[in-house]
Amino acid sequence: MTPATPTVIGCVVLVCTFGGSLLGMQLRRLVPDEHVSDAAWDTAKLGIGLVATMTALLLGLVTASAKNTFDDVGDTIQHTAADLLTLDRSLAKYGPGTQKLREAVKLGVERRVRMTWPGDGGGGLEQAIAEDTPIIEDIGDRIRALAADSESQRDLRARALGLIDRILESRWLVLSGRRSSIPTLFLAALTSWLTITFTIFGVFAPRNATVVTILFVCALSVASAVFLILEMDGPFEGVLRVSPEPLLFALSRLGQ
């Protein structure tokens, strides 16, 4: 999901909900008074309650899906940072002959951070993984080629290779988490139900500036909620992004 998409969808929800309210107010002029009586409003409230309940349920499901995606990506990055530090220490214990390997790992992490969080004009997550994967695989091949002269070195080499495999796996997990977890049909249904609810509000609401303002604030609140949900669904884009702090922490300690 591109950075502009949550903003666009949030604006669409705002236009649909508030526009529905204004449309309802206009429709009331065409509806006979007996059709907007207190008895009619009581019946309408039952319908609105049903739609509002379904909307709340769907909104909860969408929120949970986006939050799980955001948290999973964040956890994967934390585990990757821990694996990188463990890999660096394993190579350090192996012996001074692994110094160039440790430097290559550090350079790879620097490149990954710069491109995944493209605040300085990086190429983005997909490009970072596509370009870094061969580098990490090459580091794995170089570790595999290390001569192990003792049982301790063989254990350290095996451990380092296992960490390399986990780091490579985490890259694809992060990339899969970048894809939107919210089906378009869910968003369409949610927007439709919200629009229906606000339109009914408009039909039965008095026509004055105070009511219009209240309906606009309510529509803006709903649109903001949808915007934040979609922001969480794009962990590396927009306003709400997964923090690079775990990798920066690891980067500051690699090679020491």
N, C-alpha and C positions, 0 to 999 in steps of 0.2 A: 504494500500500500504506500503510495507516494505521500510526501509530506503535505501536499495540498488537498488530498482526498478527505481527511477528517474535517478540515475546514469547510470544504464544499458540501459535504453531507450534512454537517451541522447547520449550515446556512439553509439547505434544502428543508431540513426538519423545521427550522424556525419559520421559513416562508409558508410551509404547509400548515403548521399548527396555528400561527397567528392569522394567516390568510383564511383558514377555516373559520376562525372566530369572526372575522369581519364578514365573511360570506354568510355565516349564520345570522348575523345581525341584519343583513340585507334581506335574507329570506323571510325573516319575521314580518317584514312589511307586506309580504304576499300571503301570509298565513292568517286565517281568521282568528279572532281573539279566543274563541272557545277551544281552539287547538293548542293554545299556549296557556291554558288555565292552570290553577294549582294542581288539579287532578292529573292533567297531562304532564306536568312537571314531575309529579310523584312517580308516574309510570316511566318517564324518561330517565329518572335517577336510577331505577332498577337496571335499565339497559346500560347506562353509563357505568354503573358499578361493575357489571359483568365485563364490559370492555376494558375498564381500568384494571380489573383483576388479571385478565389475560395479558394486558400490556405490562403490568408489574412483573408477572411471571416470566414473560419473554425477556424483559429488560434485565431481570436477575440472571437468567441463563446466559445472555450475551455478556454481561459484566463478568460473570464467573469464568467464561471462556477466555475473555481478553486478559483477565487477571492471572489465570493459570499460565497462559502463554508468556506473559511478562515475567512472572516469577520463575518459570522453568528456564528461560533464557538467562536470567540473572544468576540462578544457581549454577548453570552450566559454566558461565564465565568465572564464577568463584572457584569451582572445581578445577577449571583449566589453569587458573593462577596458581593454585596449590600444586598441581601436577608439574607446572613449569619450575617452581621453586624446588620441588623434590628432585626433578630431573637435574637441575643445576648442581644440587648438593651431591647427587649420586656421581655425576661426572667429576666433580671436584675430588671426591674420595677415591675415584679410580686412579687418579694420578695427574701429573703436570702435562702429560701428552694430550689431554682433552681440552686444553685451554682454547684452542681455535674452535672446537665444537661449542664450547660455552659462549664464545663471542658470537658465533653464528646464531645460536638460539636467541641471544639478547637482541641482535639486529632484527631477527624475524619478529620478535614481540613488538619492538619499536614500530616496525612497518605495519604490523597488524593493527595496533592502536591507532596509528595515524590514518589508516584507510577505513577502518570500521567506524570510527567517530570522525567524519570528514569535516570537522570545524575549520580545518585549514586547507580545504579544497581537495580532500582525498577522493579516491575513486569509488568508495562504497564497499559494503560487506561482500557482495558476490565477487567483485574483482579482487578483493583482498584474499579471499579463500582460494580463488582460482590461481592466483599468482604464488601464494605462500605454500600451498599443498606440495608442489614438487620440491620446494626448499626443505620442508619438514621431512619429506620422504628421503631426500638426499642425506639429511642429518641422521636419519634412522639407518641408512645403508653404511654411513661412516662409523656409526656406533657398532653395527654388526661386524664391521671389519676390524675392530680393535682387537689386538692380541691380548688374550687373558693369560697371565702367567701364574695366577693363583686362584684358589677357590673363591676368595673374596672378590677378586676382579670379575670372575665369571658371574657371580651373583649380582654384582653391581651392573654389569653389562645387560643381563637379563632383565633387571629391574628397569633400567633406562629404556630398553626396547619396549617393555610393557607400557611405560609412561608415554612414549612416542605414539603408540597405537591409540591410547586413550585421548591424547591431544588431537590426533587426526579425527577420531570419532566425534569429539566434542565440536569440531568445526562444522561437521555436517548437521549435528543436532541444532546448533545455533542458526545455520542457514535455513533449516526446515522451520524453525520457530519464527523466522522473519515473514513467512507467508501468513496471510490473514486467516484467522481462525473463526471469523464471523461470516456465516453464509449471507449472500446478498438477499436471499429470500427472507431471512430474519429481519434485515434492515427494512425491506419493503413492507413487510407485515407490521413492524413496529411503527413505521411512519404512517401507514394507513390508519391504524387504530388510534394513534394520537390525533391525527387529523379529524377523524370521526368524533372523537371525544370533544375536541375544542369547537368543532362546528355545532354540536348540540349545545355546548355552553353558550355560544353566540346566539343561538335561536331564542333561548330563554333568558338571556342576560339583558338588563336595562341598557339603553343606548345613551351612555354618558362618558365623559373623559376618564373618570375614575375607573370604571369597569374596563374600558379599553386598555388603560395603563396596566391594570392588574393582569389582564389576559396576556398582554405583551410580556410582562415580567415572567409569568408562568411558562409561556412558550419559550422564552429565552433560557429559562432554567432547564427545561427539558432538552432543548437543543445543545446546551452546554454539557449536559450529562452524556448525550450521545457522542459529542465531540471528544470528551475525555476517555470514553470507552474505546473509541477508535484509535486514539493516541496510544493507549496502552497496548493495543493490538499490533502496533508497529514499534517494536522495542528499540530500533536503531534510528528512527526517524521522528521528526516533529518536535514537539515541546517536551513530552514525557519519554525519556530515553533511558535505557539501561545504563547504569553508571560504569565507566571504565576504571573506577578506582581499584578493584581487585587486581587488574592487569598492571596498572600503574604502580601499585604497591610491589607486585612481583618484579616489575622491571627495575625498580630502584634497588633491588637486592640481588638481582642476577649478577653473577661474576664476582661476588664478594667472597 
